[in-house]
Amino acid sequence: MKETTTYYETVIVGAGAAGLFCACALGYAGTAGRARAAGGAGAAGSAGAVILEKTGAAGTKLRLSGSGQCNLTHDGSIKDFISHYGENGRRIRGLLQKHSNIELCRFMEGLGVRLTSREDGKIFPASLNSREVKEALLAGIAAAGIRIRYQTPVTGIAYIAYAAEEQGGEDDAGCESGRRFVLETPAGPIGCHNLIVATGGCSYPRTGSDGQMLFVLARDLGLTVKSPRPALAPVYVENYRYGQLAGLSFRDATLTLSDAAGTRTFRGDLLFTHKNLSGPLILNNSRYLAPGASFTLNYLAPLGEPELIARMRQDFLGNSKSPQNYLSDELGLPRRFARQLVTDLAISESKVSQLGGGQQRALAAALTAASFTVSGLGSFSEAMVTSGGVSLDELQLPRMAAARYPGLYLIGEVVDIDGDTGGYNLQFAYSSARAAASDVNQNR
Ligand SMILES: Cc1cc2nc3c(=O)[nH]c(=O)nc-3n(C[C@H](O)[C@H](O)[C@H](O)COP(=O)(O)OP(=O)(O)OC[C@H]3O[C@@H](n4cnc5c(N)ncnc54)[C@H](O)[C@@H]3O)c2cc1C
């Protein structure tokens, strides 16, 4: 017997943040029955749109986001967002302006999720619980009549273009124009008129996004894929000495690096972990920190090395404090860090008044220009997002439509966009999802 192909008008692959946002926005209620089975004795298809999800759960990474609190976006002007997506940020300017942070907030509030904005501009659900966001999206999808078919990985894609007359003027999905996608799944082939790929990147592969779809897109459709690399990753450095201080953080430290793009300084919060450097300052700039790269950290920014030396010279005169107490009492540095630093510099037994010029300079350098060499980046199981993915050159922006395949859309982290921490990745998932849904709806 010939294998049955079930047809849908629209298939979304991946029930992560982008897939869920997109399905909600499609609002397909009332279209059930437009799809039907073809190619044999099969039963009718179930709805106009469906989500095919590889795993047994939706929104697994969304649930983890923001440490389970879900930092949805950032407040402020959308113009300021562009600089938070590295080199590719300027290419999504129009998309972010069209589907902005304000629109995302209205959208979530429309689904009944109250939001709160923190002092640092990060926007969360007021419940500080990502479960609420996920459940609101699932309720939105159910209201729109869209089903999620779990345990249904897509392992291959065929694109078929044909003249409408060949199909008697209407294709199997009930659509007049001559194209269809046929998806290979363990449940048999699934056909559709519009295909929205929302399969994420490679980070946290245990959530289901393992990058396998990038391989399928390159192999079956010939799409250009920029090789995926971990981003928003912790950074391993040579001779790391702060494992014992895991959990210590510094507000508004700076990181300075010199590379082919010149000398750049970035500001943000720094965190010591058991094995590596982390916190927004490190995560957001890990895209610039390849193994072998050198950088310096200033724990006392904006105070620079010359100003610190001048200040110490003054403060140290006739001062009987230990260097450790001076660093924590006068400079506000964490006590455990101060202890380790003075031990490393072999000045723990002195009074500050006894420190010579060389020791003062070494202390100032260790605090304002501590140098590090990158030994490696956190792997995909530690990185929060993926840099690389389907090249923006393959897309018509801001529609998120594939330039070479009418009816194909790519949204969320599967695309070569990675944002800083602060809600920028979920904002991109939303903006790209909304753009694809609007385009599909406009062309129906
Ligand atoms: C620990 C952590 C914390 C984070 N915190 C934040 C935060 O607070 N704010 C923020 O903005 N961003 C945050 N991010 C990043 C953000 O969560 C992601 O960028 C976003 O979830 C990506 O959404 P997506 O839908 O594109 O991909 P994903 O959420 O990865 O979803 C992809 C889905 O596709 C499915 N899939 C994959 N391949 C197939 C296939 N072949 N067939 C069928 N289904 C498939 C997967 O199982 C998965 O369900 C965080 C990330 C991590 C890991």
Ligand as a Chemical Component Dictionary entry (heavy atoms), coordinates in Angstrom:
data_LIG
# 
_chem_comp.id                   LIG 
_chem_comp.type                 NON-POLYMER 
_chem_comp.pdbx_formal_charge   0 
_chem_comp.three_letter_code    LIG 
# 
loop_
_chem_comp_atom.comp_id 
_chem_comp_atom.atom_id 
_chem_comp_atom.alt_atom_id 
_chem_comp_atom.type_symbol 
_chem_comp_atom.charge 
_chem_comp_atom.model_Cartn_x 
_chem_comp_atom.model_Cartn_y 
_chem_comp_atom.model_Cartn_z 
_chem_comp_atom.pdbx_ordinal 
LIG C1  C1  C 0 20.211 28.313 30.325 1  
LIG C2  C2  C 0 19.678 29.309 29.332 2  
LIG C3  C3  C 0 19.130 30.500 29.776 3  
LIG C4  C4  C 0 18.660 31.441 28.860 4  
LIG N1  N1  N 0 18.092 32.581 29.334 5  
LIG C5  C5  C 0 17.599 33.489 28.453 6  
LIG C6  C6  C 0 16.915 34.650 28.911 7  
LIG O1  O1  O 0 16.660 34.821 30.108 8  
LIG N2  N2  N 0 16.513 35.560 27.977 9  
LIG C7  C7  C 0 16.733 35.371 26.634 10 
LIG O2  O2  O 0 16.372 36.232 25.844 11 
LIG N3  N3  N 0 17.321 34.258 26.168 12 
LIG C8  C8  C 0 17.741 33.310 27.040 13 
LIG N4  N4  N 0 18.320 32.168 26.567 14 
LIG C9  C9  C 0 18.345 31.942 25.098 15 
LIG C10 C10 C 0 16.924 31.596 24.621 16 
LIG O3  O3  O 0 16.334 30.685 25.535 17 
LIG C11 C11 C 0 16.981 30.968 23.228 18 
LIG O4  O4  O 0 17.639 31.849 22.346 19 
LIG C12 C12 C 0 15.576 30.685 22.698 20 
LIG O5  O5  O 0 14.881 29.826 23.563 21 
LIG C13 C13 C 0 15.667 30.059 21.317 22 
LIG O6  O6  O 0 14.377 29.712 20.917 23 
LIG P1  P1  P 0 14.166 28.827 19.609 24 
LIG O7  O7  O 0 12.713 28.535 19.567 25 
LIG O8  O8  O 0 14.801 29.439 18.447 26 
LIG O9  O9  O 0 14.964 27.464 19.890 27 
LIG P2  P2  P 0 14.755 26.376 21.043 28 
LIG O10 O10 O 0 14.148 26.963 22.236 29 
LIG O11 O11 O 0 16.076 25.715 21.164 30 
LIG O12 O12 O 0 13.671 25.373 20.436 31 
LIG C14 C14 C 0 13.929 24.535 19.346 32 
LIG C15 C15 C 0 12.933 23.385 19.392 33 
LIG O13 O13 O 0 13.035 22.651 18.173 34 
LIG C16 C16 C 0 13.027 21.260 18.464 35 
LIG N5  N5  N 0 13.729 20.580 17.370 36 
LIG C17 C17 C 0 15.048 20.631 17.080 37 
LIG N6  N6  N 0 15.298 19.901 15.973 38 
LIG C18 C18 C 0 14.116 19.379 15.561 39 
LIG C19 C19 C 0 13.728 18.540 14.483 40 
LIG N7  N7  N 0 14.627 18.089 13.600 41 
LIG N8  N8  N 0 12.433 18.191 14.368 42 
LIG C20 C20 C 0 11.492 18.632 15.253 43 
LIG N9  N9  N 0 11.819 19.450 16.307 44 
LIG C21 C21 C 0 13.103 19.809 16.457 45 
LIG C22 C22 C 0 13.745 21.164 19.796 46 
LIG O14 O14 O 0 13.447 19.959 20.459 47 
LIG C23 C23 C 0 13.218 22.396 20.520 48 
LIG O15 O15 O 0 12.035 22.124 21.209 49 
LIG C24 C24 C 0 18.769 31.198 27.460 50 
LIG C25 C25 C 0 19.313 29.994 27.022 51 
LIG C26 C26 C 0 19.763 29.055 27.933 52 
LIG C27 C27 C 0 20.311 27.742 27.430 53 
# 
loop_
_chem_comp_bond.comp_id 
_chem_comp_bond.atom_id_1 
_chem_comp_bond.atom_id_2 
_chem_comp_bond.value_order 
_chem_comp_bond.pdbx_ordinal 
LIG C1  C2  SING 1  
LIG C2  C3  SING 2  
LIG C2  C26 DOUB 3  
LIG C3  C4  DOUB 4  
LIG C4  N1  SING 5  
LIG C4  C24 SING 6  
LIG N1  C5  DOUB 7  
LIG C5  C6  SING 8  
LIG C5  C8  SING 9  
LIG C6  O1  DOUB 10 
LIG C6  N2  SING 11 
LIG N2  C7  SING 12 
LIG C7  O2  DOUB 13 
LIG C7  N3  SING 14 
LIG N3  C8  DOUB 15 
LIG C8  N4  SING 16 
LIG N4  C9  SING 17 
LIG N4  C24 SING 18 
LIG C9  C10 SING 19 
LIG C10 O3  SING 20 
LIG C10 C11 SING 21 
LIG C11 O4  SING 22 
LIG C11 C12 SING 23 
LIG C12 O5  SING 24 
LIG C12 C13 SING 25 
LIG C13 O6  SING 26 
LIG O6  P1  SING 27 
LIG P1  O7  DOUB 28 
LIG P1  O8  SING 29 
LIG P1  O9  SING 30 
LIG O9  P2  SING 31 
LIG P2  O10 DOUB 32 
LIG P2  O11 SING 33 
LIG P2  O12 SING 34 
LIG O12 C14 SING 35 
LIG C14 C15 SING 36 
LIG C15 O13 SING 37 
LIG C15 C23 SING 38 
LIG O13 C16 SING 39 
LIG C16 N5  SING 40 
LIG C16 C22 SING 41 
LIG N5  C17 SING 42 
LIG N5  C21 SING 43 
LIG C17 N6  DOUB 44 
LIG N6  C18 SING 45 
LIG C18 C19 SING 46 
LIG C18 C21 DOUB 47 
LIG C19 N7  SING 48 
LIG C19 N8  DOUB 49 
LIG N8  C20 SING 50 
LIG C20 N9  DOUB 51 
LIG N9  C21 SING 52 
LIG C22 O14 SING 53 
LIG C22 C23 SING 54 
LIG C23 O15 SING 55 
LIG C24 C25 DOUB 56 
LIG C25 C26 SING 57 
LIG C26 C27 SING 58 
# 
